[in-house]
């Protein structure tokens, strides 16, 4: 999941010159939702009230995250954006612990801090751009994502909720919100996209949306929001690796050190959280 989301930055950036942000996201999420609904026609698992309520809620929060994040990415550097969105790994265990009124061990927060330092080193290879309102948007996106991830854990664990139904509805709601924002832009994009844009779009739909969001909810329900968030801190690693391989960007010694810190801290934090949860 982190690998595909890491790749999504480069892929999405290749589409942005050909469509508005809402139009691009509308095509991505409406199509993903329709594909999920076609699969549902085979499964025919009834929608419970919880599926509808949570799927709608998560669709609204996901739409907010993607919209704010994408506009922020357009106004700031990828470096600043990568660091600011990674603050989610700090905010999530704090919110989840406060929500549960049960704090994770101190060592877990040390691992989170080390991971954040790794992100700082990883994304600082090209230097930081002076702060602007795009940075504020990325910080807002990190806060909304924190609530989204934590809520998925708190509202679904221990309840009879179909992950498939909830995710299907989440994608449709998310896509319809974008469609309402820019109907004309969406129609224009559908009519003018060339083969390259459709290939990139379907990569985002299949791997970065259907697979990734479904896996995220499953992982949160099986473990915890904090653990899932920490594991996703490897997303910038994959973003830089893929950008280096396919986008012509170079990863220097400082970036490599950052990647090592992120991976190491994620593994240690995962072990700490698992012992805490099982003990």
C-alpha positions, 0 to 999 in steps of 0.5 A, a space after each residue: 500500500 505504501 509502495 503504491 501511494 509512494 508511486 502515486 505522487 509521480 503518476 498524479 503529477 503527470 495528469 495534472 497538466 491535462 485536468 483540474 484537480 477536482 476533475 482528475 479526482 472525480 474520474 479516479 474515485 467515481 470510476 473506482 466506486 463503480 468498479 467496486 459496485 460491479 463487484 458488489 453485484 456478484 457478492 450482493 452483501 447487504 448494506 447495513 446502516 453502519 456501512 452506509 453511515 461510515 462509508 458516507 463519513 469516510 467519503 467526506 473526510 477522504 474527499 477533504 484530504 485529497 482535495 486539500 492535499 492536491 491543492 497544497 501540492 500545487 502551491 508548495 514544493 514536494 519536499 515541504 509537502 512530503 514532510 508536512 503530510 508525514 506529521 500524520 504519524 505524530 498526530 495519529 498516536 496522540 489522537 488515538 491515545 487521547 480517544 482511548 484514554 490509554 497512552 502508548 509506551 514512551 518508546 513508541 513515541 521515540 520511534 515516531 520521532 525517529 521516523 519523522 527525522 528520517 522523513 525530514 532527511 529524506 525529503 530535504 535533498 533539494 532544499 526547502 521552499 519558503 513557507 506559503 499558504 500551500 504549506 498551510 494546506 498540507 498541514 490541514 490535510 495532515 490533521 484531516 487525515 489523522 482524524 480519518 485514520 483514527 476514526 476508521 479504527 474507533 468506529 469500525 473495530 468491534 462493530 459489524 461493518 463490511 469493509 467492502 461495502 464501506 470502502 465502496 460507498 466511501 469511493 462513490 461519495 468521494 468521487 461525487 463530491 469532486 464531480 459536483 465541484 467541477 462537472 464541466 471540467 470532468 466531462 472535458 477531461 473524459 473527452 480529451 484524455 489521451 492514452 497516456 492519461 488514461 493509463 496513469 488514471 487506471 493505475 491510480 484507480 486500481 492500485 492506489 485507490 481500490 487496493 490501497 484504501 481497501 487494504 488500509 481499512 482492513 489493516 486498521 481494523 486488524 491492528 490499530 490506527 497508530 500502527 497503520 499510520 507508522 507503517 505508512 511513514 515508509 510512503 515517502 521512501 517509496 516516493 523518492 525511490 520511484 522518482 529516482 528510478 523513473 522521474 530522474 531525481 537523485 537520492 543522495 547519502 542524506 536521503 538514504 540515511 533518512 530512508 534507513 531511519 524511517 524503515 528501522 523506526 517503523 519496524 521497531 514501532 510496529 513491535 512496540 505497538 504489537 506488544 502493547 496491544 497484545 499484553 
